[in-house]
Amino acid sequence: MFSKILIANRGEIAARIMRTCMSLGVRTVGIYSDADAKALHVQLADEAYWVGGSRVAESYLNMERIIEIAKQTGAEAIHPGYGLLSENAAFAKRCEAEGIVFIGPASGVIAQMGSKIESRKAMEAAGVPVVPGIAHPLSDVEEAVEVADRFGYPVMLKASAGGGGIGMQVVRDEAELRKAYAGNQKRAADFFGDGAMYLEKFIENPHHIEIQVLADSFGNTLFLWERECSIQRRHQKVVEEAPSPFLNSELRIKMGQTAVQAARSIGYRNAGTIEFLVDDQHNFYFLEMNTRLQVEHPVTEEITGLDLVEWQLRIANGERLPFRQEEVSLDGHAIEVRIYAEDPKTFFPSPGTVQKLVFPEGPGVRNETGVNEQSVVTPFYDPMIAKLVVKGSDRQDAVKRLQAALDTYQVEGIKTNLPMLRDVAQHPVFQAGHTTTDFVAKYLQGKS
Amino acid sequence: MSQIAASMAGNVWKVLVNPGDQVEVEQDVVILESMKMEIPIASEFSGTVKEVKVNEGDFVNEGDILVELE
């Protein structure tokens, strides 16, 4: 095993990775920005170094400085966590060139899966179903109309340069498409300086279900079941669970095998996730592959009994997976909710100082956090401050534990989405396990 | 004279108007970026832009004046 690694991240995930390192006897090097000088992950690291100013471009994305710290401290590997540099192929390549182990797949695979177009091509070639779409930007509105007729309405119009929802619109007929095309293209051109538009078939009220895969360097690729992540706001996940209440065992195995086939076809190594959209007819379509650890990885850990960070380290260190697919257990039911520093109604961020913080406790309750009392939540980073994970013997049991845990969860000083999470946990549609991606808009918006 | 202020702390991601521009009610004048979210700031007034008080990349606190109209 490595004797020392650098964790190129912050917040709850840096803390989470450090905990596994501690249990494995691996020493940790933390990094921090101006705004994070007193952050929890800095306190937990065996040694921690300043990387730059508060903005991520000056600190957590400062590749050269991070590599320099790794070399100076003698860190043998870098764990990128999620977000930040985790899916940056150039960074992985720099690590490879410097002889520092990047805990993740090869840089070429990150680049391939990071491109919407390349990843689609690779998946189609591997026989993985993809959402019907186009490979080149639309040349004009007439082409958009023609393509939409071919796919059938509704279709989703997307700005190539968009990310946070700007330039994305679902349209249901030709008149709507013509109007949306003009408007969204102008917005995309104004906001991003790039008016290139794409169009794809819109899957109505899908389930967002993703498969966790784990692959070593010896050709062993396994699936660790699925996670249901349909409850989202602003296209970001809020509640995740495993297993999915929507899948039957036949579809579960089929999706798992498809994910393994996809990962194998691109020579994937380490932990990765293949995201699918699943329609009400149980058709599933490749959405994207995340070539890193996911925020919601704890629910998989709870039902399989595996520590995913530990296996990431072991695989990166050249170890072989010692268990087979049939030996991957699926025990009980786990649910994770993300605690965001945000207004529960508008979802607008709410920076500030955490005055009071009381975590729920009890059997089957796990807290992952990047903050403690008196932590300052700054505007510079992601609004997620903590995760609550519960495990039960079955889904009903897990939901009960979630409700009880959320009731005792207390955060004061900043606004959080806790009221919204309590509404989700109490909602009959959630309790019945019938949530699709329109859940928040359909049942909770304008509430709380 | 009317002032358009930041509704929360964050970075100025985009300035969408220039001095002399005509602005309508509910028109976005600035996009802030806070906690990875893009937050368009719309004008509550109509008028002509007198002065843009911020530059792209600036950090602003809640209540800071972004744009002045006349």
Boltz contact constraints between the chains, C-beta under 6 A:
constraints:
  - contact:
      token1: [A, 164]
      token2: [B, 38]
      max_distance: 6.0
  - contact:
      token1: [A, 349]
      token2: [B, 34]
      max_distance: 6.0
  - contact:
      token1: [A, 349]
      token2: [B, 35]
      max_distance: 6.0
  - contact:
      token1: [A, 349]
      token2: [B, 37]
      max_distance: 6.0
  - contact:
      token1: [A, 351]
      token2: [B, 9]
      max_distance: 6.0
  - contact:
      token1: [A, 379]
      token2: [B, 9]
      max_distance: 6.0
  - contact:
      token1: [A, 379]
      token2: [B, 10]
      max_distance: 6.0
  - contact:
      token1: [A, 379]
      token2: [B, 34]
      max_distance: 6.0
  - contact:
      token1: [A, 379]
      token2: [B, 35]
      max_distance: 6.0
  - contact:
      token1: [A, 382]
      token2: [B, 36]
      max_distance: 6.0
  - contact:
      token1: [A, 383]
      token2: [B, 35]
      max_distance: 6.0
